[in-house]
Amino acid sequence: MERTYLDWNATAPLRREARDAMIAAMDVVGNPSSVHAEGRAAKALVERARGQVASLVGIDRNEVVFTSGATEAAALACAGHEVAAAGFEHDAVSAHMTSDLPVLPNGEVAPFKAVPGSLLAMQGANSETGVLQDNFRWAQVAWASGAMVLVDAVQLAGKVRTSVDVLGADYLMLSAHKLGGPKGVGALCLKLGVDVQAQITGGGQEQGRRSGTENVIGIAGFGAACAAAERDLEAGVWARVEKLRNILENAIAASADQTIFVGKDAPRLPNTSCFATPGWKGETQVMAMDLAGFAISAGSACSSGKVKASRVLRAMGYDEVTAASAVRVSLGPDTTEDEVMRFAEAWLRAHDRFRAKVA
């Protein structure tokens, strides 16, 4: 069966540029901490990638800390802080949350008061709904109260042109595999003059912020993916993807009038559509589409493979039934209009069977 991948927010396919960089790095034998020629060659790969990551988010290369992924980056940033965050944040952030921020029905953070000395943690874009946050506005609220700001840019980076300054971030977390790099590598980016409390100590790598021999192969792939993502942004690739997302939603809305498109009245990522047909479980939809040859998701892909009512939609005020009925379709630069229309047709056929069953 021909397969169509429509789950880019869970993980993006490995970019050719990243694969090539990783293969080349496999032949570099040195340890980046060694001072001989082989070590310097490995170090050069790491530093080249550091510059590529820094360029994507507009930060000084010396303020990029490579980690095993965004989850570790979040833990590094949150260490030693009281963390205020909304209920729709990713588990990597909500695991450190000590106080809740209010949420509007459209998925945006509601007005709040920051606690002096705390860390305000907020995503640039939600992985399930695609809803964008007005990060700089809330950063100003935090700074005025003497709080710091962590921005989860995992979904935002590479899809929307932005920077640490535009987002108002003291800390910014990234994950390589969300933008076409390898799994198992990420970064915490720091605003100039801001530092962290090291959680992994030892050899003093990453300027003492994260010890351990660097994952040279993964880091090389990460850097190459960031450079390719930056080129895509310059070429306007995601504007085409947004048109495909809108075509998909219009096709479904025309024949499924009870289906709710979550966050449609708020600014969203160009590639993300989250929709719910109350009473039709998201897990059932995912399985039906999988059998039809389409990979989509229900909720976050970072919950040990479990499918349950969306915590994100519950935070937005949706009831349990609707939250359990949501699915996410996320497109990428390789997605075609034919794939989008074939998916819409397959989903609508399954939808008609569901409606007939409950009638």
Secondary structure, DSSP 8 states (H G I E B T S, - for coil): ---EE-BTTT-----HHHHHHHHHHHT----TT--SHHHHHHHHHHHHHHHHHHHHHT--GGGEEEESSHHHHHHHHHTTS-EEEETTS-HHHHTTEEEEE-B-TTS-B------TT-EEEEESB-TTT-BB--HHHHHHHHHHTT-EEEEE-TTTTTTS---HHHHT-SEEEEEGGGGTS-TT-EEEEE-TT-----SS-SS-TGGGTS-S---HHHHHHHHHHHHHHHHHHHHTHHHHHHHHHHHHHHHHHHH-TT-EETTTTS-B-TTEEEEE-TTS-HHHHHHHHHHTTEE-BSS-S-STT---S-HHHHHTT--HHHHTTEEEEE--TT--HHHHHHHHHHHHHHHHHHHHHH-
